[in-house]
Amino acid sequence: MVSEVEAQRLKDYADVVSELLAEFNRRFQEFKDLEPQFALLATPFAVDAESVSEEVQMELLNLQCDIVLRQKYTDVGVPGFYTFLSREN
């Protein structure tokens, strides 16, 4: 009888873990959908301008063509880079 109870508990635990996995996949799918927007902020010099909305294409191209900002991005990385941008950028 003890082995039957343990087997049932294992099945219950497996069911709970499967439900949690399905829920994580559902919730984190939203992040996958937003990944292109995250890439724009995380790697602005590597993003293809045609892959972003028309509203930001020109600003992105101007940023990518600015060799001073590109070097600053290389020197300080993502968090520090944005402190060097002017309000217009």
C-alpha positions in Angstrom: 0.0 0.0 0.0 2.9 2.4 0.7 4.3 2.0 -2.8 0.9 2.7 -4.3 0.6 6.0 -2.3 4.1 7.0 -3.3 3.5 6.2 -7.0 0.3 8.4 -6.9 2.2 11.2 -5.2 4.9 11.0 -7.9 2.2 11.2 -10.5 0.7 14.2 -8.7 4.0 16.0 -8.5 4.7 15.2 -12.2 1.3 16.7 -13.1 2.0 19.9 -11.1 5.5 20.3 -12.6 4.0 19.8 -16.1 1.4 22.5 -15.4 4.1 24.8 -14.2 6.2 24.2 -17.3 3.2 25.0 -19.5 2.5 28.2 -17.6 6.1 29.3 -17.8 6.2 28.7 -21.5 3.0 30.6 -22.0 4.2 33.6 -19.9 7.6 33.7 -21.4 6.3 33.6 -24.9 5.5 37.2 -24.5 9.2 37.9 -24.0 10.0 36.0 -27.2 7.5 38.2 -29.0 9.2 41.3 -27.7 12.7 40.1 -28.4 13.2 42.3 -31.5 12.4 45.4 -29.4 14.9 44.3 -26.7 17.5 43.8 -29.3 17.1 47.4 -30.5 18.0 48.6 -27.0 20.6 46.0 -26.2 22.5 46.1 -29.5 21.5 49.2 -31.4 24.5 49.1 -33.7 23.8 45.5 -34.8 20.1 45.9 -35.5 19.0 46.0 -39.2 17.2 49.3 -39.6 14.6 47.7 -41.9 13.6 45.4 -39.1 12.3 48.2 -36.8 9.2 50.3 -37.2 9.4 53.2 -39.6 9.0 55.7 -36.7 12.5 54.9 -35.4 14.3 53.9 -38.6 15.9 57.3 -39.3 16.9 57.8 -35.7 18.5 54.3 -35.7 20.4 55.0 -38.9 21.6 58.3 -37.5 22.8 56.6 -34.4 24.5 53.8 -36.3 26.3 56.3 -38.5 27.7 58.3 -35.5 31.2 56.9 -35.1 31.7 58.8 -31.8 28.7 57.1 -30.3 29.6 53.8 -31.7 33.0 54.0 -30.0 31.4 55.1 -26.8 29.1 52.1 -27.0 32.1 49.8 -27.5 34.0 51.4 -24.6 31.3 51.5 -21.9 28.7 48.9 -22.9 24.9 49.1 -22.8 24.1 50.5 -19.4 26.6 53.3 -19.5 26.1 54.1 -23.2 22.6 55.6 -22.8 23.9 58.2 -20.3 26.0 59.7 -23.2 23.0 60.2 -25.5 21.5 63.6 -25.7 17.8 64.0 -25.3 17.5 64.4 -29.1 19.1 61.0 -29.6 
